[in-house]
Amino acid sequence: MGIKVNTKPVDWVEGETVTQLLSRMTYTFPLVVVKIDGEVIPKSEYPNTYIPDDSEVEVIHLISGG
């Protein structure tokens, strides 16, 4: 049982939400996009979206500058 986060193998935790995964992985950037198996998850759904076993999660950090 496991998932991949940005191509790295990570232990899967049953019942873990996107919000909890971001916290566990210590992603603290204010602007991120999360995709699970290629599907973009709306930020408003992070607390309600569970990470399925054997899924591929992409966390994309958005950076602005000028």
N, C-alpha and C positions, 0 to 999 in steps of 0.2 A: 504494500500500500504506500503510495506516495504521489506527489505532484511535482511539477516543475515550475519554478518561478524564475522568469527571465533565463530559461534554459538550464538552471541549476536544480538538481534533485533536492527536494525538501520533504520532510515527513508530513504525511497527511494527518490532519486532526479532524475527527468526526464532529460535525456540527459547527465547524469554524466558518465565520462569515468573512467577507472581504475586509471589513473594518478590523476584525481581529487579526487576520493575516497580515495586513499592513503594519499593525502594531507589533506583532511578533517578529516581523522582518525588519523592524525599526526604520520603516520608510516614513519620514516626517516632512517630506516636501509638501507644501500647501497645494500645489497643482500637479495632480497625477491623473492618468487615464489607466483604467484597469480593463484588461480583456481576459475572458476565460474561454479557452478553445476558440479564439478568433472573434468572439462576440463582445462588443463594448458594453460594459456595465455602467449605467448611469450612476453618478455619484450619490444621488438620493437613495439608491438601492443598495449601497455598500453594506449597511447594517442588516439588511434582509436577504442578502444573496449568499448562499452557502457554497463553499468550494467542494465540487465533487471529487471523489477519489480518481486518480489517474488523469487529472486534467492538466492542461498547460495554461499557466497564468502569466500574462505579460503586464508589467508595471512600467508605464512610460512616464518619465518625469518631464513636465513641461517647464521650460525655462524662458523667461523673457529678458530682453536686454535692449540696449540701444546704442 
